[in-house]
Amino acid sequence: MRARSLHDAVSCAGVRVVSTSSLPIDLVAQVTAALPGASVDLPREGHAGVAALDLTDADALVCLLLDRVDAALLARAPKLRVVANCAVGVDNIDLAAATAARVAVTNTPDVLTEATAELAFALLLAAARRLGEGERLVRSGAWTGWALDQLLGVQLLGKTLGIVGMGRIGRAMARRALGFGMRVIYADPSLHPDVAEARRVSVDELFATADAISLHCPLTPETRRLVDARRLALAKPSAILVNTARGGCVDEPALIAALEAGRLAGAGLDVYDREPALDPRLLTCPRLVLAPHIGSATTETRTQMAQLCADAVIDVLSGRRPQHLVNGEVWP
């Protein structure tokens, strides 16, 4: 039984904020300035992981997408009022359990839009122009000089980019593609007339039509394994797949099989199904560019993400509705 209403400010004495990770902002200074008498626990560096933390008297939790927040964790935190997730996606959080426990869940949208779109387009360019193979060739010492047919890639000008998920990041990706002289089609539950140059199609039509496909959808039961063997079979053999969304959106064995068989020209991945564990076949897969989940990894973006988490914690503990509340049902 939770004694306090979420929108009642708490007495600062005894208030405890816990972060699973060190942050690029001074969380201690900000929280204690806004809530005198509060305490803040966070690792000196790196990520501690939520499983090892004592949350018995925690009022607020700042966590990463690596941290699973479910009913079992919430049972360990009977005073918890807010979970500030330092990510846009909240697939690491059981929203139903949090809502039932009257715990506010917040995320960090908007601030990572441009950084993630930049990384997605960089992966598209790298896969299209075979930059990974080229760098490995030069570093190996085996490069013998310029050749007319060496590492021939794909020119993006005039090609069609298919975007799955036309949210903020998808629209930012569309702007970049249009700037490169590409055509844009997209698959999304909603129509987006604000991107007049883009045409809405079904997911299957997108896979069958696009020269490059970029995923920008959340991971939900509907999008899990959205890229499977059937849809990869619809794609052109010259097509390129980019995923900066969530690893679970792609059936990795099916993607590996398509690349190894030459049924797909290339792919660029920033996220993986069971990261950081990787299917070892990904490491030897041809025409595959791999990045270590760095879509939002710019100094500016990660600082802004951390700041949104600090703002959310301070708002909730001060009795104010946080700006980016995911489960609005907890706050009438």
Secondary structure as a PSIPRED ss2 file (coil, helix, strand):
# PSIPRED VFORMAT (PSIPRED V4.0)

   1 M C   1.000  0.000  0.000
   2 R C   1.000  0.000  0.000
   3 A C   1.000  0.000  0.000
   4 R C   1.000  0.000  0.000
   5 S C   1.000  0.000  0.000
   6 L C   1.000  0.000  0.000
   7 H C   1.000  0.000  0.000
   8 D C   1.000  0.000  0.000
   9 A C   1.000  0.000  0.000
  10 V C   1.000  0.000  0.000
  11 S C   1.000  0.000  0.000
  12 C C   1.000  0.000  0.000
  13 A C   1.000  0.000  0.000
  14 G C   1.000  0.000  0.000
  15 V C   1.000  0.000  0.000
  16 R E   0.000  0.000  1.000
  17 V E   0.000  0.000  1.000
  18 V E   0.000  0.000  1.000
  19 S E   0.000  0.000  1.000
  20 T C   1.000  0.000  0.000
  21 S E   0.000  0.000  1.000
  22 S C   1.000  0.000  0.000
  23 L C   1.000  0.000  0.000
  24 P C   1.000  0.000  0.000
  25 I C   1.000  0.000  0.000
  26 D C   1.000  0.000  0.000
  27 L H   0.000  1.000  0.000
  28 V H   0.000  1.000  0.000
  29 A H   0.000  1.000  0.000
  30 Q H   0.000  1.000  0.000
  31 V H   0.000  1.000  0.000
  32 T H   0.000  1.000  0.000
  33 A H   0.000  1.000  0.000
  34 A H   0.000  1.000  0.000
  35 L C   1.000  0.000  0.000
  36 P C   1.000  0.000  0.000
  37 G C   1.000  0.000  0.000
  38 A C   1.000  0.000  0.000
  39 S E   0.000  0.000  1.000
  40 V E   0.000  0.000  1.000
  41 D E   0.000  0.000  1.000
  42 L C   1.000  0.000  0.000
  43 P C   1.000  0.000  0.000
  44 R C   1.000  0.000  0.000
  45 E C   1.000  0.000  0.000
  46 G C   1.000  0.000  0.000
  47 H E   0.000  0.000  1.000
  48 A C   1.000  0.000  0.000
  49 G C   1.000  0.000  0.000
  50 V H   0.000  1.000  0.000
  51 A H   0.000  1.000  0.000
  52 A H   0.000  1.000  0.000
  53 L C   1.000  0.000  0.000
  54 D C   1.000  0.000  0.000
  55 L C   1.000  0.000  0.000
  56 T C   1.000  0.000  0.000
  57 D C   1.000  0.000  0.000
  58 A C   1.000  0.000  0.000
  59 D C   1.000  0.000  0.000
  60 A E   0.000  0.000  1.000
  61 L E   0.000  0.000  1.000
  62 V E   0.000  0.000  1.000
  63 C E   0.000  0.000  1.000
  64 L C   1.000  0.000  0.000
  65 L C   1.000  0.000  0.000
  66 L C   1.000  0.000  0.000
  67 D C   1.000  0.000  0.000
  68 R C   1.000  0.000  0.000
  69 V E   0.000  0.000  1.000
  70 D C   1.000  0.000  0.000
  71 A H   0.000  1.000  0.000
  72 A H   0.000  1.000  0.000
  73 L H   0.000  1.000  0.000
  74 L H   0.000  1.000  0.000
  75 A H   0.000  1.000  0.000
  76 R C   1.000  0.000  0.000
  77 A C   1.000  0.000  0.000
  78 P C   1.000  0.000  0.000
  79 K C   1.000  0.000  0.000
  80 L C   1.000  0.000  0.000
  81 R C   1.000  0.000  0.000
  82 V E   0.000  0.000  1.000
  83 V E   0.000  0.000  1.000
  84 A E   0.000  0.000  1.000
  85 N E   0.000  0.000  1.000
  86 C C   1.000  0.000  0.000
  87 A C   1.000  0.000  0.000
  88 V C   1.000  0.000  0.000
  89 G C   1.000  0.000  0.000
  90 V C   1.000  0.000  0.000
  91 D C   1.000  0.000  0.000
  92 N C   1.000  0.000  0.000
  93 I E   0.000  0.000  1.000
  94 D C   1.000  0.000  0.000
  95 L H   0.000  1.000  0.000
  96 A H   0.000  1.000  0.000
  97 A H   0.000  1.000  0.000
  98 A H   0.000  1.000  0.000
  99 T H   0.000  1.000  0.000
 100 A H   0.000  1.000  0.000
 101 A C   1.000  0.000  0.000
 102 R C   1.000  0.000  0.000
 103 V C   1.000  0.000  0.000
 104 A E   0.000  0.000  1.000
 105 V E   0.000  0.000  1.000
 106 T E   0.000  0.000  1.000
 107 N C   1.000  0.000  0.000
 108 T C   1.000  0.000  0.000
 109 P C   1.000  0.000  0.000
 110 D C   1.000  0.000  0.000
 111 V C   1.000  0.000  0.000
 112 L C   1.000  0.000  0.000
 113 T H   0.000  1.000  0.000
 114 E H   0.000  1.000  0.000
 115 A H   0.000  1.000  0.000
 116 T H   0.000  1.000  0.000
 117 A H   0.000  1.000  0.000
 118 E H   0.000  1.000  0.000
 119 L H   0.000  1.000  0.000
 120 A H   0.000  1.000  0.000
 121 F H   0.000  1.000  0.000
 122 A H   0.000  1.000  0.000
 123 L H   0.000  1.000  0.000
 124 L H   0.000  1.000  0.000
 125 L H   0.000  1.000  0.000
 126 A H   0.000  1.000  0.000
 127 A H   0.000  1.000  0.000
 128 A H   0.000  1.000  0.000
 129 R C   1.000  0.000  0.000
 130 R C   1.000  0.000  0.000
 131 L H   0.000  1.000  0.000
 132 G H   0.000  1.000  0.000
 133 E H   0.000  1.000  0.000
 134 G H   0.000  1.000  0.000
 135 E H   0.000  1.000  0.000
 136 R H   0.000  1.000  0.000
 137 L H   0.000  1.000  0.000
 138 V H   0.000  1.000  0.000
 139 R H   0.000  1.000  0.000
 140 S H   0.000  1.000  0.000
 141 G C   1.000  0.000  0.000
 142 A C   1.000  0.000  0.000
 143 W C   1.000  0.000  0.000
 144 T C   1.000  0.000  0.000
 145 G C   1.000  0.000  0.000
 146 W C   1.000  0.000  0.000
 147 A C   1.000  0.000  0.000
 148 L C   1.000  0.000  0.000
 149 D C   1.000  0.000  0.000
 150 Q C   1.000  0.000  0.000
 151 L C   1.000  0.000  0.000
 152 L C   1.000  0.000  0.000
 153 G C   1.000  0.000  0.000
 154 V C   1.000  0.000  0.000
 155 Q C   1.000  0.000  0.000
 156 L C   1.000  0.000  0.000
 157 L C   1.000  0.000  0.000
 158 G C   1.000  0.000  0.000
 159 K C   1.000  0.000  0.000
 160 T E   0.000  0.000  1.000
 161 L E   0.000  0.000  1.000
 162 G E   0.000  0.000  1.000
 163 I E   0.000  0.000  1.000
 164 V E   0.000  0.000  1.000
 165 G C   1.000  0.000  0.000
 166 M C   1.000  0.000  0.000
 167 G C   1.000  0.000  0.000
 168 R H   0.000  1.000  0.000
 169 I H   0.000  1.000  0.000
 170 G H   0.000  1.000  0.000
 171 R H   0.000  1.000  0.000
 172 A H   0.000  1.000  0.000
 173 M H   0.000  1.000  0.000
 174 A H   0.000  1.000  0.000
 175 R H   0.000  1.000  0.000
 176 R H   0.000  1.000  0.000
 177 A H   0.000  1.000  0.000
 178 L H   0.000  1.000  0.000
 179 G H   0.000  1.000  0.000
 180 F C   1.000  0.000  0.000
 181 G C   1.000  0.000  0.000
 182 M C   1.000  0.000  0.000
 183 R E   0.000  0.000  1.000
 184 V E   0.000  0.000  1.000
 185 I E   0.000  0.000  1.000
 186 Y E   0.000  0.000  1.000
 187 A E   0.000  0.000  1.000
 188 D C   1.000  0.000  0.000
 189 P C   1.000  0.000  0.000
 190 S C   1.000  0.000  0.000
 191 L C   1.000  0.000  0.000
 192 H C   1.000  0.000  0.000
 193 P C   1.000  0.000  0.000
 194 D C   1.000  0.000  0.000
 195 V C   1.000  0.000  0.000
 196 A C   1.000  0.000  0.000
 197 E C   1.000  0.000  0.000
 198 A E   0.000  0.000  1.000
 199 R E   0.000  0.000  1.000
 200 R E   0.000  0.000  1.000
 201 V C   1.000  0.000  0.000
 202 S C   1.000  0.000  0.000
 203 V H   0.000  1.000  0.000
 204 D H   0.000  1.000  0.000
 205 E H   0.000  1.000  0.000
 206 L H   0.000  1.000  0.000
 207 F H   0.000  1.000  0.000
 208 A H   0.000  1.000  0.000
 209 T H   0.000  1.000  0.000
 210 A C   1.000  0.000  0.000
 211 D C   1.000  0.000  0.000
 212 A E   0.000  0.000  1.000
 213 I E   0.000  0.000  1.000
 214 S E   0.000  0.000  1.000
 215 L E   0.000  0.000  1.000
 216 H C   1.000  0.000  0.000
 217 C C   1.000  0.000  0.000
 218 P C   1.000  0.000  0.000
 219 L C   1.000  0.000  0.000
 220 T C   1.000  0.000  0.000
 221 P C   1.000  0.000  0.000
 222 E C   1.000  0.000  0.000
 223 T C   1.000  0.000  0.000
 224 R C   1.000  0.000  0.000
 225 R C   1.000  0.000  0.000
 226 L C   1.000  0.000  0.000
 227 V E   0.000  0.000  1.000
 228 D C   1.000  0.000  0.000
 229 A H   0.000  1.000  0.000
 230 R H   0.000  1.000  0.000
 231 R H   0.000  1.000  0.000
 232 L H   0.000  1.000  0.000
 233 A H   0.000  1.000  0.000
 234 L H   0.000  1.000  0.000
 235 A C   1.000  0.000  0.000
 236 K C   1.000  0.000  0.000
 237 P C   1.000  0.000  0.000
 238 S C   1.000  0.000  0.000
 239 A C   1.000  0.000  0.000
 240 I E   0.000  0.000  1.000
 241 L E   0.000  0.000  1.000
 242 V E   0.000  0.000  1.000
 243 N E   0.000  0.000  1.000
 244 T C   1.000  0.000  0.000
 245 A C   1.000  0.000  0.000
 246 R C   1.000  0.000  0.000
 247 G H   0.000  1.000  0.000
 248 G H   0.000  1.000  0.000
 249 C H   0.000  1.000  0.000
 250 V E   0.000  0.000  1.000
 251 D C   1.000  0.000  0.000
 252 E H   0.000  1.000  0.000
 253 P H   0.000  1.000  0.000
 254 A H   0.000  1.000  0.000
 255 L H   0.000  1.000  0.000
 256 I H   0.000  1.000  0.000
 257 A H   0.000  1.000  0.000
 258 A H   0.000  1.000  0.000
 259 L H   0.000  1.000  0.000
 260 E H   0.000  1.000  0.000
 261 A C   1.000  0.000  0.000
 262 G C   1.000  0.000  0.000
 263 R C   1.000  0.000  0.000
 264 L C   1.000  0.000  0.000
 265 A C   1.000  0.000  0.000
 266 G E   0.000  0.000  1.000
 267 A E   0.000  0.000  1.000
 268 G E   0.000  0.000  1.000
 269 L E   0.000  0.000  1.000
 270 D C   1.000  0.000  0.000
 271 V C   1.000  0.000  0.000
 272 Y C   1.000  0.000  0.000
 273 D C   1.000  0.000  0.000
 274 R E   0.000  0.000  1.000
 275 E C   1.000  0.000  0.000
 276 P C   1.000  0.000  0.000
 277 A E   0.000  0.000  1.000
 278 L C   1.000  0.000  0.000
 279 D C   1.000  0.000  0.000
 280 P H   0.000  1.000  0.000
 281 R H   0.000  1.000  0.000
 282 L H   0.000  1.000  0.000
 283 L H   0.000  1.000  0.000
 284 T H   0.000  1.000  0.000
 285 C C   1.000  0.000  0.000
 286 P C   1.000  0.000  0.000
 287 R C   1.000  0.000  0.000
 288 L E   0.000  0.000  1.000
 289 V E   0.000  0.000  1.000
 290 L E   0.000  0.000  1.000
 291 A C   1.000  0.000  0.000
 292 P C   1.000  0.000  0.000
 293 H C   1.000  0.000  0.000
 294 I C   1.000  0.000  0.000
 295 G C   1.000  0.000  0.000
 296 S C   1.000  0.000  0.000
 297 A C   1.000  0.000  0.000
 298 T C   1.000  0.000  0.000
 299 T H   0.000  1.000  0.000
 300 E H   0.000  1.000  0.000
 301 T H   0.000  1.000  0.000
 302 R H   0.000  1.000  0.000
 303 T H   0.000  1.000  0.000
 304 Q H   0.000  1.000  0.000
 305 M H   0.000  1.000  0.000
 306 A H   0.000  1.000  0.000
 307 Q H   0.000  1.000  0.000
 308 L H   0.000  1.000  0.000
 309 C H   0.000  1.000  0.000
 310 A H   0.000  1.000  0.000
 311 D H   0.000  1.000  0.000
 312 A H   0.000  1.000  0.000
 313 V H   0.000  1.000  0.000
 314 I H   0.000  1.000  0.000
 315 D H   0.000  1.000  0.000
 316 V H   0.000  1.000  0.000
 317 L H   0.000  1.000  0.000
 318 S C   1.000  0.000  0.000
 319 G C   1.000  0.000  0.000
 320 R C   1.000  0.000  0.000
 321 R C   1.000  0.000  0.000
 322 P C   1.000  0.000  0.000
 323 Q C   1.000  0.000  0.000
 324 H C   1.000  0.000  0.000
 325 L E   0.000  0.000  1.000
 326 V C   1.000  0.000  0.000
 327 N C   1.000  0.000  0.000
 328 G H   0.000  1.000  0.000
 329 E H   0.000  1.000  0.000
 330 V H   0.000  1.000  0.000
 331 W C   1.000  0.000  0.000
 332 P C   1.000  0.000  0.000
